[in-house]
Amino acid sequence: MSLFKQKIHWRGIFGQVGLLIHVPAGMAFLSMIIALIFEEWFALIPFAVTGIVCLAIGQTLYRCCFKAQATNLWDRSWWESGFLVITDGPL
């Protein structure tokens, strides 16, 4: 079966992207702590805004789009073709 004739689960992809967007949010909040330690008061607002926006977008994408049964990130075609494939069944 061709790789390009498979159904793509956009909701699953957006849900996974929502999980990944939590990483910059965590980095921004960690940077806020470091800015507090070194008394860099001017950096708190930008880091807080970045963290809140990333966390809001990530949670929205994750909660609205993620369906665990619709995603299969470790499909066997990933290892065979070198592409990340999200499918709902066997190839």
C-alpha positions in Angstrom: 0.0 0.0 0.0 1.3 3.4 -0.8 2.3 5.8 1.9 0.4 8.7 0.4 -3.0 6.9 0.1 -3.4 6.5 3.8 -5.9 8.5 5.8 -4.3 11.3 7.8 -5.6 12.0 11.3 -5.3 15.7 11.6 -6.9 15.7 15.0 -4.2 13.4 16.3 -1.4 15.5 14.8 -2.8 18.7 16.3 -3.2 16.9 19.6 0.5 15.9 19.6 1.5 19.4 18.5 -0.5 20.7 21.5 1.6 18.4 23.8 4.8 19.7 22.2 3.9 23.3 22.7 4.0 22.7 26.5 7.8 22.6 26.2 8.3 26.3 25.4 5.8 27.1 28.1 7.8 25.2 30.7 11.0 26.8 29.4 9.5 30.3 29.8 8.4 29.5 33.4 11.8 28.1 34.2 13.4 31.2 32.8 11.1 33.3 35.0 12.6 31.6 38.1 16.1 32.2 36.8 15.3 35.9 36.1 14.0 36.2 39.7 17.2 34.7 41.1 19.4 37.2 39.2 16.9 40.1 39.8 16.2 40.8 36.2 12.8 42.3 36.8 12.3 43.6 33.2 12.4 39.9 31.9 9.5 38.7 34.0 6.6 40.1 32.0 7.9 38.8 28.6 8.5 35.3 30.0 5.2 35.3 31.7 3.3 36.3 28.6 5.2 33.7 26.5 4.5 30.9 29.0 0.8 31.8 29.4 0.2 32.0 25.6 2.1 28.8 24.9 0.3 27.0 27.7 -3.1 28.2 26.5 -2.5 27.2 22.9 -1.1 23.9 23.9 -3.9 23.0 26.2 -6.5 24.1 23.7 -5.0 22.0 20.9 -4.5 19.0 23.2 -8.0 19.0 24.8 -9.9 19.8 21.6 -8.0 17.5 19.3 -6.3 14.6 21.1 -7.8 11.2 20.7 -5.4 8.5 21.9 -7.0 5.7 19.9 -6.7 7.7 16.6 -2.9 8.1 16.8 -0.3 5.5 16.3 3.0 7.3 16.2 5.1 4.2 16.3 3.7 2.5 13.3 5.9 0.0 11.6 6.1 2.1 8.5 8.0 4.7 10.5 10.9 2.3 10.8 10.6 1.0 7.2 10.3 4.3 5.3 11.8 6.9 7.5 8.5 8.9 7.7 6.4 9.5 10.7 3.0 8.1 9.8 -0.2 8.4 11.9 -2.7 5.8 10.8 -5.7 4.1 12.3 -4.8 0.6 11.2 -2.3 -1.7 9.6 -0.7 -0.8 6.3 
